[in-house]
Amino acid sequence: MKILVRNGRVIDPARNFDERCDVALAAGRIIGIGSTPEGFSPNRVIDASGCIVAPGLVDLAVRLREPGHEHEGMLESEMSAAVAGGVTSLVCPPDTDPVLDEPGLVDMLKFRAEKLHQARVFPLGALTRGLAGEVLTEMAELTESGCVGFSQAEVPLQNTLVLLRALQYAATFGYTVWLRPQDYYLGQGVAASGPLATRLGLSGISVAAETIALHTIFELMRSTGARVHLCRISSAAAVQLVRQAREEGLAVTCDVSINSLHLTDVDIGYFDSRMRLSPPLRQQRDRDALREGLADGTIDALVSDHTPVADDAKTMPFAEAEPGATGLELLLGLALKWGQESGIGLNRALAVLTSEPARVLGSALGTLQASCGQLVEGGVGDVCIFDLQSPWTVTPAQLRSQGRNTPFAGHELPGQVRWTIVGGQVAYEAPPQ
């Protein structure tokens, strides 16, 4: 398939490129930006007048729910949601059922995903067998099967000795360990500690649950030299600790969820179970610090933290409701909204969705490393085309994800995705207006 994208405003944050020009694609690659090769005859011309032509989005936190939780989401529905949101590459955690702790399970997931010809899936392998926190997995074999790192997902690792051994092994072979910083014992709550949790009678999770875990992780990083990616930090104190760790030279990267970037514990209102999230929504000072950290580069990437949840698991008392929300189709709009509200510009708002998460993945991308999250000649043909001037309202019934619970229902967001191109093929096209 040969595609010519014409008349769009092409933005590539990785190169600080921002020009109105054409983009030509053929054989799954970008073969021309600004000028088309001689003799190029496209099979299809896309008129991107009035639209932004950006690299395909890279989302570092997406639960596809398959295998094991098909009642909450299936590959077909969640991959469809991904491309509808402009996401062309995504990382999924290992907390499926069964857990992704054996190469055969990883191979099966990748095979199923590739057959759909939509977004690219990069699995995380389980750090310990069954996520039980006792025995390390065969990291080398999982890496050969396509795992881009190793994680405990939402299951805190209680045994510090096991974490030390895991980081030692990962450092030896250059693997990245992905950790959600939360102390097991202090993290047994349903809302962030504070006046609102006290008033509502909800069990609280203190900031110390995050900072104590971070201190442990950083101390072990110092002794092992391991590379760690911190998943979905949620507090001002965590941002400061990450900033200090980076200044010290530790090999640490981190991301933040769209939920923590826009919402606070006040949004829980009167026990709104749509706000039952993990990590929990914290106070406004935390949200402001997260926004600042994402703007100044302390936080590398913005993630959807896409977690489809069945309706019956949400229509329960707040403390009993399953945490999670759909986010794939909202990621771009919420990033653009943050960019507008923070005044940081379109380039940075797109960078935290494209080049920066691709940099976090680094060598784990294999042959895609040099071009994922970028628009470069010879690079992979993953493109997101959206209309910045076309706002849209989040309507759960219209979302493609099987789990339609979202705390942003009714919100108006900028940036409606018009086309998503994956590997030089149109994977999504918005219905005519």
N, C-alpha and C positions, 0 to 999 in steps of 0.2 A: 504493500500500500504506500503510495506517495501522496503526501498531504502538504498543502501550502496554506499557512495561516497568514492572512493579509491584514494590513492596516491596524494592527494592534500596538499598544504601548508595551514593549518588551522590557521586563524588569528581571534582572538576575542579581540578587543581593551578594552572591559570592564574588562578583567582579565589579560591583557598584555600577552595573550597566543599566541604563534607563534611556531607551530611545524608541521612537515610533518607527517600526520597520517590519519586514516580513520574516517568517521562519519557515524553512523547508525541511520536511522529514521524509526519509525513505529507508526501507529495510530496518525499521526499528530505531534509527538513529537520526540525530539532527545533522543535516548536511549543509545547511546554510542559514546564517543570521544576517539580515540586512541585504544580502544579495543571494540570488539563487544560482546554482551551478548551471553552466551552459548546457542546453539540451534537456533541462529538467521539465518533465511534463506530468503535472500532478493528476492523480485519479480523483482527488477531491480538493476543493478550495473552501476554506472556512473564512468568512468575513468577520474579523474581530474588531471592527470599527467601534470605538467607544469602550473597548474592553482592555483589561490588563492581561498580558500573556506572561505567566510566571512558571517557574519550575514546578513539577508535581510536588505536592506536600508530602512530608515525611513525618509520620506520627509514631512516637516511641512508646505508646501505651494503649493498646487495643485488645480487649478480650473478645475473641470471636465466638466463644461459648461452645465450640465443637472441637473435640468430642466430649460427650458426657452431659452437656447442659442444653441440648437442642430445643428444649421447651422455652428457653430464654433467647436463643439466637442460633442461627445456622450460618454456615459459610456463605450460602447464596445471598441471604438477606444482609449480612454484615459487610460483605465485599461490595454489594450493590450500594450500600450506604457510604462506603469509603469513597468510591469513585464519584458518587453524587456530591460529596463534599470536597472533591478535588484532591483527595489523598491517593497517591500512587504507590507509596511504600509504607508498610506498617510493621511494627514489632509487637508480637503477642507474647504474654507471659506464660509460664509453664503450668499454671494451676487449672488445667483441664482435668477430665476424668476419663481415662487414667491420666496421671501426671506425665508431662513430657520428660521422662527420665531415662528413656531407652531410644536408641537410634531408629528402630522400626516405627515408633509412634511419630517421631519427627518427620520421617520420610512420608508416612501416610498423610500427615497434615499438609505438607508442601505439595504432594501430588494432587490432593483434592483441590488445593487453592489454585495451582497452576492450570488445572483443567477448566477453571472458570474464566481465565483470560481477563482478569480484572487487575486489582492492585497486587503488588508484590508483597509476599509475606515473609518476614524474617523472625523465626521463632527464638525464644529464649529457652535454654535447657534448664532443667531443675538443678539447683546447686547440690541438694541432697536427695537421696532416694525417697520418693513419695512425699517430698517436702517435709519429712519427719524430723530433719535436723540432726540426724545421727551419723549416717554414712554418706560420704561424698559419691557423686555419680561419676561415670566414666566420661570426663569432660572431653578428652581427645576424640572419642568415638562420636559424641554428640556434635562436636565441632565439624567433623567430617560429614555429618548428615545435614549440616546447614545452620546450626545454632550460632547466633551472633554474640552470645554471652550467657551468663548463668545467674539465676535468680531464685529467691525464695517466694516471689510474688508477694502476697499479703501475709505470709506466715513468718513472724519474727523468729530469728535463730536464737534460741535460748542459750545454747552452749557456746561460750566464747572460744573454747579450744577448737571446736569444729570450724568456727569462722576463721580462726587463725590458720588452720591447716588448709582451708579452702583458698584463702588469699595467698598463701605460700605456693600452692600448686598452680593457681591461676597466674601468678607473677612469673613463675618459671617458664610457662609456655605462652605468655603474652595475652591471656584471655582477660576479658573485662567481667567483673562481678557487679551485677545490678542489685542494689539493696534499697528497700524502703526503710528509712531510719525510724524505727519505733520500738521502744523497749517492751518486751513481752508483758511484764507484770504491770507496768504503768499504763499500758495501752488498752486496758480492759474497760472501755467506756463506749458511749454512743454519741457524745457531743464534746466540743471543746470546753475545757474548764473555764468558768467565768460566771459573771452575774446572771446571764441568760440561762445557762444550764442549771444553776442553783435555783432560780425562780421557777423553772419548769420541772424541777425534780429529776433531771436527767443525769446519769452517771457521767462524770467528766474525764476527759483525757487531757492531762496537763502538757504544757510545752516541754517540760522536762522529759516526757516520754520520747520526744524527738531529739532533744539536745544530748541526753545521756547516751542514746544510741549513736549519735554523731561523734561524740568524744571517743567512744569505743572504736568505731570504724576508723577514725583518723589515727588513733594510736597504733592500731594494727597495720594501717597503711604505712606508717613511718617505719615499722620494723620489717615489713615484707616487701615494700616497693610495689605493691599491687596497684592496678588501675581499677577504680570504682566509679560507677555511675549511680548517683542518688536519685531515686524515683519519687517525684511528687512531694518535695519539701513544702511545708505549710506555715511556717512561723517566721517572724522577724528575727528571732534568735538564731534560727537555722541559717538564714541568709547571711548573717554576720559571721557565723562559724565557717560557712563555705567560703566566704570572701577571705577570711584569714588563712584557711587551708590552701587556697589557690595562691595567695601571696607567698606562702611558705614553699610552694613548689610541688605540693602533692598532686598526683595524677587523678584529679577528681573532676567530674562533670555532674550536672544535675538538671532536673526539669521541674516544671510546675504545672498543675492541672488548670484547665480553663475554669473549673469551678472555684478553686481557691483564688484565682486572679480576679474574679468578678463578684463573688458572693462573700458574705460574712455570716456569723452565727445569728445575727438579727433576722436574717432571711428565713430562719426556721419558723418564725412567727408562732402560731399556735399548733405546734407539732406537725408541720408539713413534712410528710415522709419523703417527698421528692428531694428534700434537703438532707436526707440521711445518706451521707457520703463518707468515703474513706480515702484520704485523711479527712477529719471533720473540719467543717468551716470554722475559722477562727475570727478574732476581732479585727476591726478596721485597721488598726496599726499594723497587724500582720499582713493584711491584704495590700496595704500601701507599700510595705517593705518588699513584698514579692513583686509588685509592679516595678518598683525602682530597681530591684535586682535583675529582673528580666531586661529592663531597658539598658542597664550599664554593662551587661554581659556576665555578671556573677552567675546568673541562671542561664543555661545554654539554650534550652528548648521549651516550647509550650506544647503540651500534650492534651489530647481529648479525654484521656482516662475513660475511654469508652467501655462501659460495663452494662450491657443489656440486662434488664431485670423484668421478670414476668409481672403482670399487673397484680396478681394475687399476692405476690411477695412484697408489694408496695402498699397495698390497701390494708395495712395493719397498723397497730399503735407504733409510734415513732421508734421506740426502743427495740421493737421486734421486727421492724421492716428490714428487708435486705438492703445493704448499702450499695449504691451504684446509680449511674445514669447514662443514658445514651449521649454521645458527643461527637461522633465522626462527622456528621453533617453540619455541626455547629462550629467546628474548630476554626475554619477560615473566618467566618463572620465575627466570632468573638475575639480573634486576634486583631482583625481590622478595627473593631470597636475599641479595643484597648489602645491601639495605635493612635486613633483619633482623640480619645480622651486624654492620653498621656502626652500627646504632641511630639511623639518620637519619630514620626514619619513612616511612610509606607515601606521603605527599604528595610528597616529593622523589624517591622511587624511581619514582613514576609521571611526575613532571615531566620527567625526563631521557629519557622515552620518548614524551612527548606535546607539551606546550606548548613545551619548550625546543628540540627539533629543528624544530618548526614555526616558531619564531622565527628559527632559523638560515636557513631557506628564505625567510622574509620575503616581500617583494614578488614573488618568483618564483612564488609560489603563485597569483597572479592573484586571481580572484574568491573563492578559498578562504582568502585570507590572514587575514581577520578571524575565522575560526572553526575552521580546521584545528588539531587537537590540543586542542580545547576542547569543553566542553558548554555551549552558550549558546542561548537561545531565538532562533530565526531562523537559527541556524548549521547547518552541514552535518551530516547525520544519520549520522555515523561513530561507532560505539560498540563498546566491548569489555566484555563481561560475563564475569567470572571468579570462581571460588570460591577465596578465599584459604585456606580451611581444608581444601582438598582437595589433598593432595600427590600427585605422580605421578612415576613413574620413567622416565627417558629410555631408551627402547628403540628402537635404530636401525631395526629392522624395521617398527616402527609409525609411523615418521615419513612424512609425505606428500611431502617433498622427494625428488627422484630421486637426489640424492647423500646418502647416509645416514651418511657418515663424520663422527663427532663425538668430540671429546676428553671429552665429558661423559656418555658411555654408562654406564648404571648409576647415575648420580647421581639422588638424590631432590630434586625441586624443588617449591616451593609454587606455588599459583595456577594451577589448571586452567581453561583457557578453556571457557566453556559456549556462548556465542553471540558472533558477530561480525556487526555490522550495518554495511553500507557504503552510503552514499547512501540510507538509509531502507529497504534491503532486507536480509533475513537472508542473509549470504553463507556463514556457517558455523554449524552446530549440532552440539554434541558428542553422540555416541551415548548413549542412555539407559544409566544405570549399573545 
